[in-house]
Amino acid sequence: MMLMPRRPYPRWQRRHEAILRLMVEKPHLMRSQIARATGYSRWQVSRIMNAPDFRARYRELRAVIDRQLANRYLERLSPAKER
């Protein structure tokens, strides 16, 4: 039996993009710092970050960033092409 939260999580909104961007650019920030930077309360940031839509977008973005970093790393390891 799956329990539903008492209040539904917020659906993805364009203004959540600021939280997502901060989480990716500055992963060391705490939720209180993200709240201050975005104008949300800590409670709102927590609800947004735990929403299924938000988590899915974050996972997608992290996968893209991880692939880009891996490609850069592999380019540095490969021998330079002769010109």
DSSP file (Angstrom, degrees, kcal/mol; ACC not computed):
  #  RESIDUE AA STRUCTURE BP1 BP2  ACC     N-H-->O    O-->H-N    N-H-->O    O-->H-N    TCO  KAPPA ALPHA  PHI   PSI    X-CA   Y-CA   Z-CA
    1    1 A M              0   0    0      0, 0.0     2,-0.5     0, 0.0     0, 0.0   0.000 360.0 360.0 360.0 125.8    0.0    0.0    0.0
    2    2 A M        -     0   0    0      1,-0.0     2,-0.4     0, 0.0     0, 0.0  -0.776 360.0-141.1 -93.9 127.5    1.5    3.3   -1.1
    3    3 A L        -     0   0    0     -2,-0.5     3,-0.0     1,-0.0    -1,-0.0  -0.708  11.5-142.1 -87.4 135.7    0.9    6.2    1.2
    4    4 A M        -     0   0    0     -2,-0.4    -1,-0.0     1,-0.1     0, 0.0  -0.742  25.9-106.0 -93.0 142.5    0.2    9.6   -0.3
    5    5 A P        -     0   0    0      0, 0.0    -1,-0.1     0, 0.0     4,-0.0  -0.319  26.7-118.5 -63.9 151.6    1.7   12.7    1.2
    6    6 A R  S    S+     0   0    0      1,-0.2    -2,-0.0     2,-0.0     0, 0.0   0.895 105.5  31.6 -59.4 -39.4   -0.7   14.9    3.1
    7    7 A R  S    S-     0   0    0      3,-0.0    -1,-0.2     0, 0.0     2,-0.0  -0.970  96.6-115.0-117.7 134.7   -0.1   17.7    0.7
    8    8 A P        -     0   0    0      0, 0.0     3,-0.1     0, 0.0    43,-0.1  -0.346  35.6-105.2 -66.9 148.6    0.8   17.0   -2.9
    9    9 A Y        -     0   0    0      1,-0.1     2,-0.1    41,-0.1    39,-0.1  -0.386  43.0 -95.9 -69.0 150.9    4.2   18.0   -4.0
   10   10 A P        -     0   0    0      0, 0.0    44,-0.3     0, 0.0    43,-0.2  -0.455  39.2-122.5 -67.8 139.1    4.4   21.0   -6.2
   11   11 A R        -     0   0    0      1,-0.2     2,-0.1    -2,-0.1    40,-0.0  -0.355  46.0 -73.3 -73.3 162.1    4.5   20.3   -9.9
   12   12 A W        -     0   0    0     -2,-0.1     2,-0.3     2,-0.0    -1,-0.2  -0.338  56.7-177.7 -59.7 132.0    7.4   21.6  -12.0
   13   13 A Q    >   -     0   0    0     -3,-0.1     3,-2.1     1,-0.1     4,-0.4  -0.957  37.8-117.1-129.7 151.4    7.2   25.3  -12.5
   14   14 A R  G >  S+     0   0    0     -2,-0.3     3,-1.7     1,-0.3     4,-0.2   0.830 112.7  62.5 -58.5 -32.0    9.6   27.5  -14.4
   15   15 A R  G >  S+     0   0    0      1,-0.3     3,-0.9     2,-0.2     4,-0.4   0.664  88.7  70.5 -71.2 -12.8   10.6   29.4  -11.3
   16   16 A H  G <> S+     0   0    0     -3,-2.1     4,-2.1     1,-0.2     3,-0.4   0.648  77.3  83.7 -73.0 -13.7   12.0   26.1   -9.9
   17   17 A E  H <> S+     0   0    0     -3,-1.7     4,-2.9    -4,-0.4    -1,-0.2   0.836  82.2  59.6 -56.5 -35.3   14.7   26.5  -12.5
   18   18 A A  H <> S+     0   0    0     -3,-0.9     4,-2.2    -4,-0.2    -1,-0.2   0.900 106.2  46.4 -63.5 -40.6   16.6   28.8  -10.1
   19   19 A I  H  > S+     0   0    0     -3,-0.4     4,-2.4    -4,-0.4    -2,-0.2   0.933 113.3  49.1 -66.5 -45.2   16.8   26.1   -7.5
   20   20 A L  H  X S+     0   0    0     -4,-2.1     4,-1.8     1,-0.2    -2,-0.2   0.919 110.9  50.0 -59.9 -45.4   17.9   23.5  -10.0
   21   21 A R  H  X S+     0   0    0     -4,-2.9     4,-2.8     1,-0.2     5,-0.3   0.910 111.4  48.5 -61.8 -43.3   20.6   25.8  -11.4
   22   22 A L  H  X S+     0   0    0     -4,-2.2     4,-2.7     1,-0.2     7,-0.2   0.900 108.9  53.4 -64.6 -40.1   22.0   26.6   -8.0
   23   23 A M  H  < S+     0   0    0     -4,-2.4    -1,-0.2     1,-0.2    -2,-0.2   0.859 115.5  40.2 -63.5 -34.3   22.1   22.9   -7.1
   24   24 A V  H  < S+     0   0    0     -4,-1.8    -2,-0.2    -5,-0.2    -1,-0.2   0.904 120.3  42.0 -81.1 -43.2   24.1   22.1  -10.2
   25   25 A E  H  < S+     0   0    0     -4,-2.8    -2,-0.2     1,-0.3    -3,-0.2   0.866 131.6  21.8 -73.2 -36.7   26.4   25.2  -10.1
   26   26 A K    ><  +     0   0    0     -4,-2.7     3,-1.9    -5,-0.3    -1,-0.3  -0.648  65.4 170.4-134.0  75.9   27.0   25.1   -6.4
   27   27 A P  T 3  S+     0   0    0      0, 0.0    -1,-0.1     0, 0.0    -4,-0.1   0.654  73.5  68.1 -65.5 -14.3   26.4   21.6   -5.0
   28   28 A H  T 3  S+     0   0    0      2,-0.0    -5,-0.1     0, 0.0     2,-0.0   0.613  75.0 111.2 -79.7 -11.9   27.9   22.6   -1.6
   29   29 A L    <   -     0   0    0     -3,-1.9     2,-0.2    -7,-0.2    -3,-0.0  -0.344  63.9-133.5 -66.6 141.3   25.0   25.0   -0.8
   30   30 A M     >  -     0   0    0      1,-0.1     4,-2.2    -2,-0.0     3,-0.4  -0.490  27.0-104.8 -87.1 164.3   22.7   24.1    2.0
   31   31 A R  H  > S+     0   0    0      1,-0.2     4,-2.6     2,-0.2     5,-0.2   0.857 121.0  55.8 -59.9 -36.3   18.9   24.4    1.7
   32   32 A S  H  > S+     0   0    0      1,-0.2     4,-2.1     2,-0.2    -1,-0.2   0.881 108.5  48.0 -64.6 -36.2   18.8   27.5    3.8
   33   33 A Q  H  > S+     0   0    0     -3,-0.4     4,-2.2     2,-0.2    -2,-0.2   0.883 111.4  49.6 -70.9 -38.5   21.4   29.2    1.5
   34   34 A I  H  X S+     0   0    0     -4,-2.2     4,-1.9     2,-0.2     6,-0.3   0.904 109.8  52.6 -64.4 -40.5   19.4   28.2   -1.5
   35   35 A A  H  X>S+     0   0    0     -4,-2.6     4,-2.0     1,-0.2     5,-0.8   0.927 110.1  47.3 -61.0 -45.7   16.2   29.5    0.1
   36   36 A R  H  <5S+     0   0    0     -4,-2.1    -1,-0.2     1,-0.2    -2,-0.2   0.907 112.9  49.1 -62.3 -41.4   17.9   32.9    0.8
   37   37 A A  H  <5S+     0   0    0     -4,-2.2    -1,-0.2     1,-0.2    -2,-0.2   0.802 120.3  35.4 -69.8 -29.3   19.3   33.1   -2.7
   38   38 A T  H  <5S-     0   0    0     -4,-1.9    -1,-0.2     2,-0.1    -2,-0.2   0.599 105.1-117.4-103.1 -13.6   15.9   32.3   -4.4
   39   39 A G  T  <5S+     0   0    0     -4,-2.0    -3,-0.2     1,-0.3     2,-0.2   0.513  73.9 123.6  87.9   3.5   13.5   34.0   -2.0
   40   40 A Y      < -     0   0    0     -5,-0.8    -1,-0.3    -6,-0.3     2,-0.2  -0.487  65.6-109.4 -87.0 165.4   11.8   30.8   -1.0
   41   41 A S     >  -     0   0    0     -2,-0.2     4,-2.4     1,-0.1     5,-0.2  -0.536  31.1-109.5 -84.4 163.3   11.4   29.6    2.6
   42   42 A R  H  > S+     0   0    0      1,-0.2     4,-2.3     2,-0.2     5,-0.2   0.881 121.5  54.1 -60.0 -36.8   13.5   26.5    3.6
   43   43 A W  H  > S+     0   0    0      2,-0.2     4,-2.4     1,-0.2    -1,-0.2   0.925 108.3  48.2 -62.6 -45.4   10.3   24.6    3.8
   44   44 A Q  H  > S+     0   0    0      1,-0.2     4,-2.7     2,-0.2    -2,-0.2   0.912 111.0  50.7 -62.7 -42.4    9.4   25.5    0.2
   45   45 A V  H  X S+     0   0    0     -4,-2.4     4,-2.8     1,-0.2    -1,-0.2   0.917 110.6  49.8 -62.1 -42.7   12.8   24.6   -1.0
   46   46 A S  H  X S+     0   0    0     -4,-2.3     4,-1.6     2,-0.2    -2,-0.2   0.925 111.9  46.9 -62.2 -45.1   12.6   21.2    0.7
   47   47 A R  H  X S+     0   0    0     -4,-2.4     4,-0.6     2,-0.2    -2,-0.2   0.909 114.4  47.5 -63.8 -42.1    9.2   20.5   -0.8
   48   48 A I  H >< S+     0   0    0     -4,-2.7     3,-1.0     1,-0.2     6,-0.3   0.933 111.6  49.9 -64.6 -45.7   10.3   21.5   -4.3
   49   49 A M  H 3< S+     0   0    0     -4,-2.8    -1,-0.2     1,-0.3    -2,-0.2   0.780 113.3  46.5 -66.2 -27.3   13.6   19.5   -4.1
   50   50 A N  H 3< S+     0   0    0     -4,-1.6    -1,-0.3    -5,-0.2    -2,-0.2   0.463  84.6 114.3 -94.3  -2.2   11.7   16.4   -3.0
   51   51 A A  S <X S-     0   0    0     -3,-1.0     4,-2.6    -4,-0.6     5,-0.2  -0.473  72.3-128.6 -68.8 138.1    9.0   16.7   -5.6
   52   52 A P  H  > S+     0   0    0      0, 0.0     4,-2.1     0, 0.0     5,-0.2   0.874 107.7  52.2 -56.5 -40.3    9.1   13.8   -8.1
   53   53 A D  H  > S+     0   0    0    -43,-0.2     4,-1.9     2,-0.2     5,-0.2   0.918 112.1  45.9 -62.3 -43.2    9.0   16.1  -11.1
   54   54 A F  H  > S+     0   0    0    -44,-0.3     4,-2.7    -6,-0.3    -1,-0.2   0.929 111.6  51.0 -66.3 -45.9   12.0   18.1   -9.7
   55   55 A R  H  X S+     0   0    0     -4,-2.6     4,-2.4     1,-0.2    -1,-0.2   0.877 109.1  51.9 -60.8 -38.3   14.0   15.0   -8.8
   56   56 A A  H  X S+     0   0    0     -4,-2.1     4,-2.2    -5,-0.2    -1,-0.2   0.923 111.3  46.2 -64.6 -43.9   13.5   13.6  -12.4
   57   57 A R  H  X S+     0   0    0     -4,-1.9     4,-2.6     2,-0.2    -2,-0.2   0.898 111.7  52.0 -65.5 -39.4   14.7   16.8  -14.0
   58   58 A Y  H  X S+     0   0    0     -4,-2.7     4,-2.8     1,-0.2    -2,-0.2   0.928 109.5  49.2 -63.0 -44.4   17.7   17.0  -11.6
   59   59 A R  H  X S+     0   0    0     -4,-2.4     4,-2.2     2,-0.2    -1,-0.2   0.910 111.9  49.3 -60.8 -42.6   18.7   13.4  -12.4
   60   60 A E  H  X S+     0   0    0     -4,-2.2     4,-1.9     2,-0.2    -2,-0.2   0.932 113.2  46.1 -62.1 -46.1   18.4   14.1  -16.2
   61   61 A L  H  X S+     0   0    0     -4,-2.6     4,-2.5     1,-0.2    -2,-0.2   0.903 111.3  51.6 -65.6 -41.5   20.6   17.3  -15.8
   62   62 A R  H  X S+     0   0    0     -4,-2.8     4,-2.9     1,-0.2    -1,-0.2   0.892 108.2  52.9 -61.7 -39.5   23.2   15.5  -13.7
   63   63 A A  H  X S+     0   0    0     -4,-2.2     4,-2.1     2,-0.2    -1,-0.2   0.906 110.3  47.5 -63.1 -41.6   23.4   12.7  -16.3
   64   64 A V  H  X S+     0   0    0     -4,-1.9     4,-2.2     2,-0.2    -2,-0.2   0.932 114.2  46.3 -64.7 -45.8   24.1   15.3  -19.0
   65   65 A I  H  X S+     0   0    0     -4,-2.5     4,-2.5     1,-0.2    -2,-0.2   0.910 111.3  51.8 -64.8 -42.4   26.7   17.1  -16.9
   66   66 A D  H  X S+     0   0    0     -4,-2.9     4,-2.4     1,-0.2    -1,-0.2   0.898 109.8  49.8 -62.0 -40.5   28.4   13.8  -15.9
   67   67 A R  H  X S+     0   0    0     -4,-2.1     4,-2.5     2,-0.2    -1,-0.2   0.914 110.8  49.8 -63.0 -42.8   28.6   12.7  -19.6
   68   68 A Q  H  X S+     0   0    0     -4,-2.2     4,-2.2     1,-0.2    -2,-0.2   0.917 111.8  47.7 -63.4 -42.5   30.1   16.1  -20.6
   69   69 A L  H  X S+     0   0    0     -4,-2.5     4,-2.5     2,-0.2    -1,-0.2   0.903 111.3  51.0 -64.6 -41.0   32.7   15.9  -17.8
   70   70 A A  H  X S+     0   0    0     -4,-2.4     4,-2.6    -5,-0.2    -2,-0.2   0.913 109.9  50.0 -63.1 -42.2   33.6   12.3  -18.8
   71   71 A N  H  X S+     0   0    0     -4,-2.5     4,-2.2     2,-0.2    -2,-0.2   0.908 111.1  48.7 -63.1 -42.1   34.0   13.3  -22.4
   72   72 A R  H  X S+     0   0    0     -4,-2.2     4,-1.9     2,-0.2    -1,-0.2   0.920 112.1  49.5 -62.5 -43.2   36.3   16.2  -21.4
   73   73 A Y  H  X S+     0   0    0     -4,-2.5     4,-1.6     1,-0.2    -2,-0.2   0.926 111.3  48.2 -62.6 -45.1   38.3   13.9  -19.2
   74   74 A L  H  X S+     0   0    0     -4,-2.6     4,-1.9     1,-0.2    -1,-0.2   0.859 108.1  55.5 -65.2 -35.3   38.7   11.3  -21.9
   75   75 A E  H  < S+     0   0    0     -4,-2.2    -1,-0.2     1,-0.2    -2,-0.2   0.888 107.8  49.3 -63.3 -38.4   39.8   14.0  -24.4
   76   76 A R  H  < S+     0   0    0     -4,-1.9    -1,-0.2     1,-0.2    -2,-0.2   0.833 111.6  49.1 -69.5 -32.2   42.6   15.1  -22.1
   77   77 A L  H  < S+     0   0    0     -4,-1.6    -2,-0.2    -5,-0.2    -1,-0.2   0.814  93.7  86.8 -77.3 -30.7   43.7   11.5  -21.7
   78   78 A S  S  < S-     0   0    0     -4,-1.9     3,-0.1    -5,-0.1     2,-0.0  -0.415  92.1-100.3 -72.6 145.5   43.8   10.7  -25.4
   79   79 A P        -     0   0    0      0, 0.0    -1,-0.1     0, 0.0     2,-0.1  -0.324  43.9 -99.2 -64.7 147.2   47.0   11.5  -27.2
   80   80 A A        -     0   0    0      1,-0.1     2,-0.2    -4,-0.1    -4,-0.0  -0.414  40.0-112.0 -67.2 139.1   47.0   14.7  -29.2
   81   81 A K        -     0   0    0     -2,-0.1     2,-0.2     1,-0.1    -1,-0.1  -0.487  31.5-115.2 -72.6 139.2   46.4   14.2  -32.9
   82   82 A E              0   0    0     -2,-0.2    -1,-0.1     1,-0.1     0, 0.0  -0.526 360.0 360.0 -76.0 143.3   49.3   15.1  -35.0
   83   83 A R              0   0    0     -2,-0.2    -1,-0.1     0, 0.0    -2,-0.0   0.408 360.0 360.0-105.1 360.0   48.7   18.0  -37.4
